[in-house]
């Protein structure tokens, strides 16, 4: 995203991005205008173009930032031994990372259809990199004889869909706490590939 330099930009730019993300998640990308985003931030519509060329660039940048952050956080996880432990860690990480970012998750997963071809290709490549992390775990588990996974690609997509779905219903202060949700979903992920859940932490 093209950004104007200076302290004012450092304040307004993030506000524009936050407002766009919230509005896209609430109303859908197609239904939100640049004028609405400007009104949410409290600036003139024309001022938005100091920070982004257009709405499409804003959408792509929001998705890219989310996925870049996700990939970096995943890469920083401490190493664990064995496919079962790696899948348990991945499931807990995925839920923990996404549960704090429901708007970003909605935009990143539900607005792909609104990306122009070049942006779609770039964002899809980032998504594939993340999916490949999980698929590598599943392949290793199948090779070791501890996972029963006929198709690792299909299992990868199914597990990510299941784990990401937590953001649709989880609310702080609900019946289950964050750690409990992570543990239950990690156990379900392991069960889904024919492995036994790890001992309770």
N, C-alpha and C positions, 0 to 999 in steps of 0.2 A: 504494500500500500504506500502511495506517495504521501509523505508527511511533511508538513510545514515545520521548519526549525524554530527553536525558541521555547521559552518556558510556558507560554500560553498553549502552544501545541502539545506540550507534554501533559497538560491537564485536559484539554479538549479532545485530543485524539483518542485516548482511552475511554472517555465518556461517550464519544460517538460509537466506538466499537461495542461498548457495553450496552448502549441503547439499541443498536441494531440487532445484537444477539438476542436481547430480551424480546424485541418486537418480532423478529423472525420466528423465534420459538413459540410465541403466543399466537401470532396471526398467520404465520407462513410467509415465506419470502415473497411470493407473487402478490400478496395482498398489501404489502408494506411499501410505502413510497419514501423517497428521499426527504420529502417535506415532512412526513410523519417522524422520521428519525431526527430531523432538525428540531422539530417541536419538542420532542422528548428531551433533547439536550438543552434546548433554550437558545438556539442560534438560528440565524437566517439560513434558508435552504441552500443558498448559493455558497455559504461558508463551508459546507460539507466538502465541496470540491477542492478545497485547499488540502484536504486530508486523504481523499480517495478519488480516483478518476470517475467511478460510477458505482452503482449498487452491486453489479456483478463482481467487481473487484473486491468490494467490501465483504461479500459472501465468501468468496474464495479465500481471502485473507483470514477470516474468522475460522474457517475449516482448517486451513494450513497451520495456524497457530495452535489450535487444539491438538492436531495430530503430531506436530513437532514436539509439543510438550509431553504428550503421551509417550511417544517413542523415547524421548530423553529420560523420562522417569522410569520407564520399563528397563532401559539399558543400565540404569544405575542400581537396579535391584542387586542385593548381595547374592553370590552364587550359592546354590543348594545342590545336593547330590541326589540323583535318581529321578526318573520321570514322574513318579508319584509326587515327590516333594516339589518338583518344578511346576507341575500342574496345580497343586494346592497353592503355591505362591502366586502363580499367574492369576488364578481365579480371585484370590483375596485382593491382589493388587488392582485388577481391573475394576472390581466393585468399589474399592476404596477411592480410586482415582476419579471414577465417573460419578459417584454418588454426590460429590460436592459441586458438580458442574452440569446440572440437568439441562440448562438452556444450551450450553455448548454441545452436549451430546445429541440433543434433538436436532440442532442445526447440522451437525456433522454427519448424522446418519439419515435424516429424513429429507434434506434439501439437495441431495446429490443430483436429483432429476432436474434441478434448475441451474446446474452449472453448464456453461458453454463448453464445447468439446475440448479445447486446450486446457481449461481449468479442471475439467473432469479427469482428464488423463493424469494431470499432476497430483490431484487429490487422491485418485484411485491408487496411484503408485505408493503413496504414503500409507494408505489403508492396507495395501497388500504387504508392505513391510511389517506392519504390526501383526497381521494375520499369520504371516510366515513364522513369527516367533512362537505362536501357539502351535502351528502345524508341525514345527520341528520337534516340539515336546511330544506330540502325539506319535510322530514317526519313530522317535527314539523309544517310546513306550511300547509301540507295536513290535519293533525289532527286538526289544528285550523280553517280549512275551508277557508283559504285565498289563498291556492295554489290548482290549478286543475292539479294534476299530477297522471295519472293512474299507472305509474311504476317509482318509485323514482330512481331505479338503472339506468334504461335507460336514464332518464332525467339527472342524474348526469353525465353520460358519454357524452351525447350530449352537455350539457352546458360547460363542461371542454374542449371539442373539439372546440367549438365555441370561447371560451375565449382565448385558447392557440393559435388559428389561427392568432391572431393579430400579433404575432411575425414574420409571413411570409411576412407581407407587411408594417408594421409601420416603419417609418424612422423619426428621429428628423428633424424638419424644414419643414415637409410636410404640407399639407392643414389643417390637424387637429392636435391640440396639445395633449399632453398626457392626461391632465385632461378632455378634450372634449371626447377623445376616451374612457376613463374609464367611463364617465357619460353615453355615448351612449350605451356602451355594458352592463352596469349595468341595464339600462332601458330595453334593449332587453332581458336580462336574466329574469327580472321580468315579462315582457310580455309573455315570453315563458312558464311560469308556471301559467299564467292566473291572474297575479297580476298587479296592476297599479304601474308605476314608482313613486319613491319618489320625493317630491318637489326638485327643483334644489337647490344645495348647494350654 
